[in-house]
């Protein structure tokens, strides 16, 4: 990206306990399944902003600073596979506060001149990429209970080793229910 553009997205960023649980699920799956996502890159994308100029980022950050919602529990209890992007993921049903957070973030991005993502939101974390063929049936996995207490703005940087993610800013979720 140029100095004025950054490839950004909003995400839920798991702590060490959830990361450890996700890594354990990865290790239970066949090692030749595909390319495992590194534990430090595991995240749940809320809204993808894409190439974002600094002025739009400032608008978005100002607006997001006014978001008030409560934390919530996100159960991760199933594996899924998408053939077209060749990814195996772990996810679960999006609780109402998560769906509301995604909706308000999308509205903020649009209000600051960004583009809408028309794909329906699916609460998932990519565990493996370049999965040509997923095991059938997908194995059952032990559920991971994730108490979500914040969301983050992340920059995606690409180098020869692949994608690197840098958390730029974090917003706590409190006990308020303004959303």
Backbone as a chain_set.jsonl record, in Angstrom:
{"seq": "XXXXXXXXXXXXXXXXXXXXXXXXXXXXXXXXXXXXXXXXXXXXXXXXXXXXXXXXXXXXXXXXXXXXXXXXXXXXXXXXXXXXXXXXXXXXXXXXXXXXXXXXXXXXXXXXXXXXXXXXXXXXXXXXXXXXXXXXXXXXXXXXXXXXXXXXXXXXXXXXXXXXXXXXXXXXXXXXXXX", "coords": {"N": [[0.843, -1.186, 0.0], [0.317, 2.324, -0.48], [1.785, 5.2, 1.196], [-0.375, 6.677, 2.071], [-2.486, 4.933, 1.997], [-3.965, 2.173, 3.632], [-4.482, -1.265, 4.202], [-7.232, -2.322, 5.762], [-9.199, -3.758, 8.477], [-11.962, -4.442, 10.698], [-12.018, -6.413, 13.631], [-12.558, -9.237, 15.827], [-10.354, -10.06, 18.309], [-8.786, -12.763, 19.516], [-7.861, -13.756, 22.872], [-5.134, -15.294, 24.724], [-6.084, -17.765, 25.807], [-8.299, -18.53, 24.188], [-6.979, -18.564, 21.708], [-5.209, -20.672, 22.216], [-7.03, -22.798, 22.431], [-8.041, -22.832, 19.809], [-5.696, -23.43, 18.381], [-5.276, -25.989, 19.373], [-7.424, -27.324, 18.186], [-6.651, -27.097, 15.504], [-4.383, -28.766, 15.569], [-5.542, -31.233, 15.957], [-6.513, -31.919, 13.529], [-5.844, -33.341, 10.228], [-2.399, -33.062, 9.318], [-1.689, -32.526, 6.692], [-3.766, -31.179, 5.596], [-3.995, -28.519, 4.724], [-2.713, -25.165, 4.597], [-1.965, -24.135, 7.71], [-3.278, -21.458, 9.601], [-1.283, -19.191, 11.29], [-1.084, -19.055, 14.861], [-0.881, -16.466, 15.98], [-2.118, -14.947, 14.081], [-4.787, -15.568, 14.067], [-8.142, -14.594, 13.976], [-11.396, -13.0, 14.068], [-13.033, -11.66, 11.506], [-14.882, -8.706, 11.39], [-15.749, -6.459, 9.827], [-14.586, -5.721, 6.658], [-12.497, -3.249, 5.47], [-10.764, -2.68, 3.394], [-8.47, -1.084, 1.062], [-7.677, 1.821, 2.533], [-7.787, 5.297, 2.768], [-5.952, 7.669, 4.8], [-7.53, 9.835, 5.695], [-10.167, 8.809, 5.614], [-9.892, 6.744, 7.429], [-9.504, 8.214, 9.795], [-12.019, 9.46, 10.048], [-13.627, 7.182, 10.415], [-12.533, 6.083, 12.786], [-13.113, 8.154, 14.616], [-15.934, 8.057, 14.604], [-16.39, 5.402, 15.449], [-15.468, 5.517, 18.014], [-17.615, 6.393, 19.443], [-19.276, 4.226, 19.735], [-21.178, 2.152, 21.747], [-21.635, -0.732, 23.453], [-22.475, -3.878, 24.973], [-20.287, -6.467, 26.264], [-20.064, -9.904, 25.178], [-20.791, -13.442, 24.991], [-19.3, -15.669, 22.756], [-19.913, -18.595, 21.311], [-17.821, -21.023, 19.953], [-18.242, -23.67, 18.025], [-18.293, -25.382, 15.876], [-16.987, -26.796, 12.822], [-16.382, -25.583, 9.527], [-16.4, -25.487, 5.919], [-15.373, -23.767, 3.069], [-15.435, -24.112, -0.264], [-14.73, -22.504, -2.514], [-13.02, -20.261, -1.623], [-11.249, -21.993, -0.496], [-10.983, -22.589, 2.335], [-10.876, -23.781, 5.68], [-12.756, -23.46, 8.532], [-13.559, -22.362, 11.909], [-16.437, -21.821, 13.782], [-19.499, -20.31, 14.928], [-22.889, -19.673, 15.968], [-23.906, -16.333, 15.542], [-24.302, -14.24, 18.239], [-26.915, -11.914, 19.204], [-25.779, -9.341, 20.086], [-23.328, -9.359, 18.701], [-24.095, -9.433, 15.985], [-25.383, -6.939, 15.895], [-23.222, -5.226, 16.417], [-21.619, -5.65, 14.122], [-23.369, -4.63, 12.182], [-23.565, -1.875, 12.94], [-20.898, -1.085, 12.625], [-20.572, -1.472, 9.862], [-22.353, 0.496, 8.944], [-21.062, 2.812, 9.859], [-18.684, 2.719, 8.35], [-19.735, 3.012, 5.752], [-20.889, 5.573, 6.08], [-18.628, 7.108, 6.239], [-17.683, 7.101, 3.719], [-16.773, 4.657, 2.782], [-16.924, 1.321, 1.299], [-19.623, -1.013, 1.062], [-19.838, -4.362, 2.251], [-21.386, -6.877, 0.716], [-21.78, -9.501, 1.314], [-23.319, -11.982, 3.372], [-22.918, -11.906, 6.923], [-20.883, -14.194, 8.62], [-20.033, -15.706, 11.509], [-16.871, -16.588, 12.014], [-13.587, -18.079, 12.242], [-10.75, -18.392, 10.342], [-9.015, -21.364, 10.061], [-7.424, -22.972, 8.416], [-5.881, -22.476, 5.251], [-5.881, -22.811, 1.656], [-7.084, -25.317, 1.366], [-7.75, -28.031, -0.313], [-9.479, -30.137, -0.217], [-11.799, -30.89, 2.122], [-12.071, -32.896, 5.095], [-14.625, -35.357, 5.096], [-17.273, -36.698, 6.847], [-17.073, -33.42, 8.365], [-15.108, -33.309, 11.286], [-16.33, -33.509, 14.687], [-15.829, -30.966, 17.104], [-14.345, -29.881, 20.195], [-16.223, -27.516, 22.024], [-15.438, -24.02, 22.187], [-15.599, -21.448, 24.406], [-15.893, -18.105, 24.107], [-15.402, -15.185, 25.685], [-16.166, -12.168, 24.683], [-14.708, -9.067, 24.853], [-13.81, -6.805, 23.631], [-13.168, -5.039, 20.523], [-11.176, -4.663, 17.535], [-9.16, -2.566, 15.349], [-7.447, -3.468, 12.519], [-4.448, -3.695, 10.612], [-3.554, -5.126, 7.562], [-0.653, -6.488, 6.463], [1.517, -7.389, 3.869], [4.118, -9.627, 3.229], [7.006, -11.502, 2.034], [6.697, -13.816, 3.607], [4.014, -14.06, 3.915], [0.731, -12.982, 5.024], [0.725, -10.524, 7.54], [-0.584, -9.347, 10.536], [-1.378, -6.333, 12.106], [-2.469, -4.972, 15.038], [-4.035, -1.954, 15.316], [-5.641, -0.333, 16.875], [-7.783, -0.551, 19.744], [-11.067, -1.101, 20.979], [-12.941, -1.133, 23.897], [-15.616, -3.272, 24.97], [-18.364, -2.602, 26.899], [-20.689, -2.528, 29.612], [-22.875, -1.245, 28.673], [-25.803, -0.817, 26.585], [-26.247, 0.483, 24.05], [-26.446, -0.106, 21.368]], "CA": [[0.0, 0.0, 0.0], [1.043, 3.588, -0.44], [1.863, 5.782, 2.54], [-1.679, 7.208, 2.444], [-3.479, 3.857, 1.998], [-3.685, 0.999, 4.466], [-5.48, -2.331, 4.059], [-7.744, -2.396, 7.125], [-10.439, -4.45, 8.808], [-12.331, -4.567, 12.099], [-12.006, -7.827, 13.994], [-12.464, -9.7, 17.204], [-8.99, -10.56, 18.452], [-8.837, -13.658, 20.676], [-6.778, -13.786, 23.849], [-4.287, -16.49, 24.752], [-6.843, -18.989, 26.082], [-9.051, -18.885, 22.981], [-5.966, -18.945, 20.699], [-4.737, -22.017, 22.552], [-8.085, -23.738, 22.057], [-8.083, -22.918, 18.346], [-4.492, -24.152, 17.961], [-5.492, -27.407, 19.69], [-8.296, -27.853, 17.139], [-5.807, -27.245, 14.311], [-3.498, -29.92, 15.751], [-6.344, -32.465, 15.888], [-6.859, -32.163, 12.133], [-4.706, -33.889, 9.478], [-1.384, -32.038, 9.054], [-1.599, -32.224, 5.259], [-5.062, -30.623, 5.203], [-3.77, -27.255, 4.037], [-1.764, -24.296, 5.303], [-2.549, -23.672, 8.97], [-3.097, -20.048, 9.945], [-0.479, -19.059, 12.51], [-1.888, -18.708, 16.037], [-0.91, -15.019, 16.204], [-2.941, -14.33, 13.037], [-6.184, -15.984, 14.195], [-9.051, -13.486, 14.297], [-12.722, -13.072, 13.467], [-13.27, -10.402, 10.806], [-16.209, -8.116, 11.542], [-15.999, -5.658, 8.623], [-13.379, -5.48, 5.873], [-12.502, -1.894, 4.928], [-9.949, -2.633, 2.19], [-7.494, -0.001, 0.964], [-8.343, 2.938, 3.2], [-6.952, 6.483, 2.94], [-5.826, 8.139, 6.19], [-8.66, 10.708, 6.044], [-11.324, 7.95, 5.892], [-9.599, 6.043, 8.685], [-9.762, 9.159, 10.889], [-13.476, 9.584, 10.159], [-14.137, 5.925, 10.958], [-12.115, 5.958, 14.188], [-13.901, 9.107, 15.413], [-17.308, 7.546, 14.737], [-16.381, 4.162, 16.22], [-15.237, 5.859, 19.419], [-18.919, 6.61, 20.065], [-20.032, 2.969, 19.807], [-21.308, 1.607, 23.102], [-22.384, -1.986, 23.519], [-21.973, -4.768, 26.016], [-19.552, -7.651, 25.867], [-20.941, -11.055, 24.946], [-20.125, -14.727, 24.807], [-19.378, -16.22, 21.406], [-19.542, -20.014, 21.31], [-17.227, -21.578, 18.73], [-18.578, -25.071, 18.272], [-18.391, -26.223, 14.669], [-16.089, -26.551, 11.698], [-17.022, -25.38, 8.238], [-15.476, -25.46, 4.778], [-15.806, -23.072, 1.854], [-14.638, -24.647, -1.373], [-14.211, -21.477, -3.417], [-11.779, -19.673, -1.127], [-10.436, -23.098, 0.02], [-10.676, -22.395, 3.743], [-11.55, -24.53, 6.731], [-12.938, -22.474, 9.593], [-14.308, -22.728, 13.101], [-17.348, -20.721, 14.075], [-20.702, -20.582, 15.688], [-23.983, -18.743, 15.723], [-23.613, -14.978, 16.004], [-25.29, -13.72, 19.184], [-27.493, -10.628, 18.798], [-24.865, -8.198, 20.209], [-22.317, -9.421, 17.644], [-24.75, -9.003, 14.74], [-25.615, -5.496, 16.003], [-21.92, -4.563, 16.28], [-21.259, -5.698, 12.704], [-24.253, -3.707, 11.463], [-23.208, -0.478, 13.208], [-19.594, -0.835, 12.0], [-20.81, -1.31, 8.423], [-22.98, 1.809, 8.752], [-20.014, 3.822, 10.047], [-17.795, 2.676, 7.181], [-20.484, 3.638, 4.654], [-21.045, 6.986, 6.385], [-17.34, 7.775, 6.031], [-17.3, 6.985, 2.311], [-16.266, 3.337, 2.433], [-17.819, 0.46, 0.529], [-20.334, -2.058, 1.804], [-19.602, -5.76, 1.922], [-22.735, -7.407, 0.543], [-21.876, -10.902, 1.741], [-23.89, -12.118, 4.718], [-21.918, -12.112, 7.959], [-20.806, -15.537, 9.212], [-19.045, -15.656, 12.585], [-15.914, -17.673, 11.803], [-12.146, -17.833, 12.249], [-10.1, -19.289, 9.398], [-7.977, -22.193, 10.668], [-6.543, -23.466, 7.354], [-6.05, -21.953, 3.891], [-5.45, -23.725, 0.583], [-7.645, -26.641, 1.649], [-8.33, -28.515, -1.572], [-10.551, -31.072, 0.095], [-12.018, -31.009, 3.566], [-12.523, -34.228, 5.511], [-16.079, -35.527, 5.139], [-17.865, -35.477, 7.383], [-16.177, -32.631, 9.201], [-15.139, -33.874, 12.639], [-16.849, -32.711, 15.807], [-14.748, -30.316, 17.84], [-14.785, -29.417, 21.52], [-16.597, -26.1, 21.948], [-14.634, -22.994, 22.835], [-16.446, -20.334, 24.844], [-15.093, -16.889, 23.999], [-16.026, -13.997, 26.262], [-15.665, -11.056, 23.874], [-14.711, -7.853, 25.661], [-13.338, -5.666, 22.84], [-12.932, -5.267, 19.099], [-9.954, -3.966, 17.134], [-8.888, -2.17, 13.965], [-6.239, -4.204, 12.15], [-3.864, -3.477, 9.288], [-3.009, -6.313, 6.937], [0.604, -6.213, 5.766], [1.951, -8.573, 3.134], [5.547, -9.761, 2.959], [7.245, -12.817, 1.43], [6.25, -14.903, 4.481], [2.554, -14.086, 3.922], [0.05, -11.868, 5.692], [1.021, -10.185, 8.927], [-1.635, -8.453, 11.007], [-0.975, -5.424, 13.176], [-3.592, -4.31, 15.697], [-3.771, -0.519, 15.368], [-6.42, 0.302, 17.941], [-8.751, -1.446, 20.384], [-12.197, -0.463, 21.659], [-13.564, -2.07, 24.839], [-17.072, -3.427, 25.044], [-18.704, -2.458, 28.317], [-21.989, -3.046, 30.047], [-23.925, -0.429, 28.067], [-26.505, -1.482, 25.479], [-26.703, 1.538, 23.143], [-26.675, -0.59, 19.996]], "C": [[0.885, 1.246, 0.0], [1.02, 4.128, 0.982], [0.49, 6.267, 3.011], [-2.765, 6.128, 2.522], [-3.028, 2.718, 2.905], [-4.821, 0.007, 4.259], [-5.972, -2.688, 5.466], [-8.978, -3.285, 7.258], [-10.674, -4.361, 10.308], [-12.419, -6.052, 12.413], [-12.214, -8.011, 15.49], [-11.122, -10.404, 17.288], [-8.923, -11.453, 19.691], [-7.622, -13.521, 21.59], [-6.088, -15.14, 23.839], [-5.078, -17.778, 24.952], [-7.608, -19.453, 24.847], [-8.087, -19.301, 21.874], [-5.455, -20.357, 20.94], [-5.754, -23.081, 22.184], [-8.174, -23.924, 20.549], [-6.871, -23.679, 17.805], [-4.637, -25.647, 18.248], [-6.405, -28.058, 18.656], [-7.483, -28.056, 15.857], [-4.959, -28.516, 14.41], [-4.246, -31.243, 15.684], [-6.682, -32.848, 14.452], [-5.637, -32.676, 11.372], [-3.696, -32.797, 9.111], [-1.272, -31.652, 7.581], [-2.891, -31.606, 4.713], [-4.905, -29.371, 4.344], [-2.742, -26.467, 4.822], [-2.449, -23.735, 6.549], [-2.269, -22.183, 9.153], [-2.319, -20.011, 11.26], [-1.353, -18.572, 13.67], [-1.971, -17.202, 16.242], [-1.699, -14.266, 15.138], [-4.414, -14.705, 13.137], [-7.037, -14.809, 14.661], [-10.4, -13.757, 13.656], [-12.999, -11.71, 12.831], [-14.714, -9.968, 10.992], [-16.601, -7.379, 10.266], [-14.661, -5.423, 7.94], [-13.484, -4.099, 5.235], [-11.743, -1.8, 3.61], [-8.942, -1.498, 2.25], [-8.159, 1.293, 1.421], [-7.397, 4.127, 3.318], [-6.989, 6.962, 4.398], [-7.019, 9.001, 6.594], [-9.909, 9.879, 6.359], [-11.113, 7.199, 7.206], [-9.894, 6.958, 9.876], [-11.257, 9.328, 11.12], [-14.062, 8.352, 10.846], [-13.775, 5.799, 12.438], [-12.877, 6.921, 15.091], [-15.3, 8.562, 15.666], [-17.359, 6.297, 15.614], [-16.16, 4.439, 17.702], [-16.542, 6.117, 20.167], [-19.758, 5.352, 20.211], [-20.015, 2.455, 21.243], [-22.184, 0.355, 23.039], [-21.774, -2.873, 24.589], [-21.128, -5.887, 25.42], [-20.527, -8.816, 25.723], [-20.114, -12.324, 24.862], [-20.368, -15.208, 23.388], [-18.965, -17.684, 21.466], [-18.987, -20.422, 19.94], [-17.368, -23.085, 18.86], [-18.708, -25.93, 17.018], [-17.344, -25.825, 13.641], [-16.922, -26.343, 10.443], [-15.964, -25.31, 7.152], [-16.123, -24.697, 3.639], [-14.864, -23.473, 0.742], [-13.981, -23.556, -2.2], [-12.98, -20.758, -2.849], [-10.825, -20.71, -0.518], [-10.005, -22.875, 1.471], [-11.508, -23.315, 4.625], [-11.589, -23.593, 7.927], [-13.651, -23.081, 10.783], [-15.187, -21.543, 13.445], [-18.514, -21.173, 14.907], [-21.768, -19.57, 15.332], [-23.629, -17.382, 16.313], [-24.69, -14.536, 16.995], [-25.745, -12.328, 18.74], [-26.536, -9.45, 18.981], [-23.769, -8.18, 19.139], [-22.909, -8.947, 16.326], [-24.986, -7.493, 14.749], [-24.308, -4.722, 15.842], [-21.485, -4.533, 14.821], [-22.083, -4.681, 11.92], [-23.86, -2.247, 11.691], [-21.843, -0.147, 12.605], [-19.735, -0.654, 10.489], [-21.418, 0.055, 8.122], [-21.958, 2.929, 8.887], [-19.098, 3.869, 8.842], [-18.474, 3.336, 5.984], [-20.599, 5.146, 4.857], [-19.766, 7.785, 6.193], [-16.827, 7.577, 4.608], [-16.71, 5.656, 1.898], [-17.3, 2.537, 1.661], [-18.431, -0.603, 1.422], [-19.89, -3.43, 1.327], [-20.98, -6.413, 1.873], [-22.887, -8.864, 0.958], [-22.502, -10.97, 3.133], [-22.777, -12.432, 5.718], [-22.018, -13.535, 8.491], [-19.693, -15.496, 10.252], [-18.104, -16.849, 12.459], [-14.478, -17.169, 11.928], [-11.526, -18.842, 11.303], [-8.969, -20.026, 10.105], [-6.952, -22.664, 9.652], [-6.902, -22.779, 6.043], [-5.53, -23.003, 2.907], [-5.856, -25.171, 0.869], [-8.348, -27.1, 0.378], [-9.549, -29.399, -1.315], [-10.658, -31.228, 1.599], [-12.419, -32.431, 3.907], [-14.045, -34.266, 5.568], [-16.406, -36.772, 5.903], [-16.82, -34.703, 8.185], [-16.252, -33.159, 10.626], [-15.784, -32.928, 13.647], [-15.646, -32.134, 16.551], [-15.255, -29.912, 19.225], [-15.117, -27.93, 21.439], [-15.618, -25.211, 22.713], [-15.581, -21.858, 23.17], [-15.576, -19.093, 24.93], [-15.891, -15.738, 24.593], [-15.4, -12.789, 25.564], [-15.826, -9.764, 24.666], [-14.223, -6.626, 24.91], [-13.343, -6.048, 21.356], [-11.779, -4.362, 18.683], [-10.002, -3.54, 15.67], [-7.522, -2.749, 13.631], [-5.781, -3.775, 10.77], [-3.27, -4.785, 8.809], [-1.789, -5.908, 6.118], [1.037, -7.501, 5.083], [3.454, -8.521, 2.928], [5.778, -11.159, 2.385], [6.769, -13.994, 2.287], [4.732, -15.023, 4.519], [1.989, -12.883, 4.639], [0.522, -11.743, 7.133], [-0.055, -9.193, 9.353], [-1.123, -7.628, 12.184], [-2.224, -4.76, 13.746], [-3.214, -2.841, 15.879], [-4.456, 0.156, 16.547], [-7.451, -0.692, 18.469], [-9.82, -0.622, 21.084], [-12.823, -1.482, 22.603], [-15.067, -2.125, 24.649], [-17.412, -3.402, 26.519], [-20.026, -3.087, 28.635], [-23.144, -2.289, 29.446], [-24.582, -1.201, 26.933], [-27.077, -0.45, 24.512], [-26.987, 1.035, 21.736], [-28.031, -1.224, 19.864]], "O": [[2.04, 1.213, 0.424], [0.336, 3.596, 1.856], [0.214, 6.271, 4.211], [-3.846, 6.379, 3.055], [-1.852, 2.355, 2.932], [-5.984, 0.397, 4.155], [-5.237, -3.275, 6.26], [-9.698, -3.53, 6.291], [-9.735, -4.224, 11.093], [-12.838, -6.851, 11.576], [-12.067, -7.087, 16.29], [-10.792, -11.239, 16.447], [-8.996, -10.948, 20.811], [-6.516, -13.215, 21.146], [-6.422, -16.017, 23.042], [-4.769, -18.789, 24.321], [-7.571, -20.633, 24.498], [-8.34, -20.28, 21.173], [-5.287, -21.14, 20.005], [-5.39, -24.145, 21.683], [-8.359, -25.041, 20.066], [-7.002, -24.481, 16.88], [-4.178, -26.478, 17.464], [-6.194, -29.212, 18.285], [-7.621, -29.086, 15.197], [-4.835, -29.257, 13.434], [-3.644, -32.274, 15.383], [-7.092, -33.979, 14.19], [-4.508, -32.471, 11.817], [-4.085, -31.726, 8.646], [-0.806, -30.558, 7.263], [-3.076, -31.524, 3.499], [-5.612, -29.198, 3.352], [-1.99, -27.029, 5.618], [-3.398, -22.957, 6.449], [-1.162, -21.711, 8.892], [-2.655, -20.71, 12.216], [-2.259, -17.763, 13.469], [-3.021, -16.697, 16.638], [-1.927, -13.064, 15.277], [-5.222, -14.2, 12.357], [-6.693, -14.12, 15.621], [-10.53, -14.637, 12.805], [-13.181, -10.718, 13.538], [-15.646, -10.745, 10.785], [-17.657, -7.641, 9.69], [-13.707, -4.974, 8.576], [-14.456, -3.811, 4.536], [-12.042, -0.932, 2.79], [-8.598, -1.008, 3.326], [-9.084, 1.792, 0.781], [-6.32, 4.0, 3.901], [-7.941, 6.688, 5.128], [-7.479, 8.906, 7.732], [-10.643, 10.218, 7.288], [-12.044, 7.039, 7.997], [-10.477, 6.512, 10.865], [-11.712, 9.336, 12.264], [-14.891, 8.47, 11.749], [-14.625, 5.445, 13.255], [-13.251, 6.558, 16.206], [-15.797, 8.596, 16.792], [-18.269, 6.148, 16.43], [-16.617, 3.675, 18.552], [-16.57, 6.064, 21.396], [-20.857, 5.412, 20.763], [-18.958, 2.343, 21.864], [-23.338, 0.41, 22.615], [-20.661, -2.62, 25.05], [-21.237, -6.21, 24.237], [-21.691, -8.707, 26.112], [-18.896, -12.282, 24.685], [-21.489, -15.162, 22.883], [-17.786, -17.984, 21.652], [-19.615, -20.19, 18.907], [-16.709, -23.711, 19.69], [-19.174, -27.067, 17.083], [-16.882, -24.684, 13.597], [-18.03, -26.866, 10.322], [-14.783, -25.1, 7.429], [-17.275, -24.946, 3.284], [-13.662, -23.214, 0.794], [-12.807, -23.665, -2.552], [-11.973, -20.657, -3.55], [-9.73, -20.363, -0.075], [-8.821, -22.96, 1.798], [-12.678, -23.586, 4.352], [-10.574, -23.001, 8.293], [-14.259, -24.148, 10.697], [-14.741, -20.397, 13.407], [-18.519, -22.252, 15.5], [-21.555, -18.706, 14.481], [-23.122, -17.286, 17.43], [-25.865, -14.462, 16.635], [-25.044, -11.649, 17.99], [-26.476, -8.603, 18.089], [-23.331, -7.109, 18.719], [-22.293, -8.145, 15.623], [-24.809, -6.835, 13.724], [-24.289, -3.673, 15.198], [-21.031, -3.498, 14.333], [-21.544, -3.953, 11.087], [-23.823, -1.463, 10.742], [-21.647, 0.966, 12.118], [-19.09, 0.215, 9.903], [-21.035, 0.701, 7.146], [-21.981, 3.889, 8.117], [-18.767, 4.952, 8.359], [-17.853, 4.133, 5.28], [-20.425, 5.914, 3.91], [-19.813, 9.001, 6.004], [-15.662, 7.855, 4.324], [-16.196, 5.525, 0.787], [-18.407, 3.01, 1.401], [-17.832, -1.033, 2.408], [-19.603, -3.63, 0.146], [-21.665, -6.489, 2.894], [-23.995, -9.401, 0.956], [-22.242, -10.11, 3.975], [-21.817, -13.133, 5.397], [-23.112, -14.021, 8.779], [-18.532, -15.274, 9.907], [-18.483, -17.982, 12.758], [-14.2, -15.984, 11.742], [-11.758, -20.041, 11.451], [-8.074, -19.403, 10.678], [-5.762, -22.753, 9.956], [-8.074, -22.531, 5.759], [-4.836, -23.947, 3.284], [-5.09, -26.11, 0.65], [-9.424, -26.605, 0.043], [-10.51, -29.406, -2.084], [-9.711, -31.651, 2.262], [-13.045, -33.107, 3.09], [-14.678, -33.318, 6.034], [-15.844, -37.828, 5.613], [-15.815, -35.262, 8.625], [-17.344, -33.431, 11.126], [-15.779, -31.71, 13.474], [-14.582, -32.751, 16.61], [-16.441, -29.637, 19.406], [-14.362, -27.164, 20.841], [-15.055, -25.601, 23.735], [-16.292, -21.362, 22.295], [-14.639, -19.032, 25.726], [-16.937, -15.361, 24.063], [-14.25, -12.436, 25.825], [-16.925, -9.411, 25.093], [-14.212, -5.526, 25.463], [-13.5, -7.214, 20.994], [-11.443, -3.41, 19.388], [-10.769, -4.074, 14.869], [-6.556, -2.548, 14.367], [-6.589, -3.525, 9.876], [-2.569, -5.471, 9.552], [-1.882, -5.092, 5.201], [0.93, -8.582, 5.662], [3.998, -7.501, 2.505], [4.826, -11.93, 2.261], [6.469, -15.061, 1.751], [4.205, -15.978, 5.09], [2.679, -11.883, 4.84], [0.693, -12.736, 7.84], [-0.395, -8.289, 8.59], [-0.522, -8.151, 13.122], [-2.95, -4.071, 13.03], [-2.208, -2.522, 16.512], [-3.922, 1.093, 17.141], [-7.928, -1.559, 17.738], [-9.536, 0.407, 21.697], [-13.197, -2.574, 22.175], [-15.698, -1.158, 24.225], [-16.798, -4.121, 27.307], [-20.437, -4.061, 28.005], [-24.298, -2.649, 29.682], [-23.991, -2.13, 26.383], [-28.263, -0.499, 24.188], [-27.705, 1.693, 20.984], [-28.394, -1.686, 18.783]]}, "num_chains": 1, "name": "protein.A"}
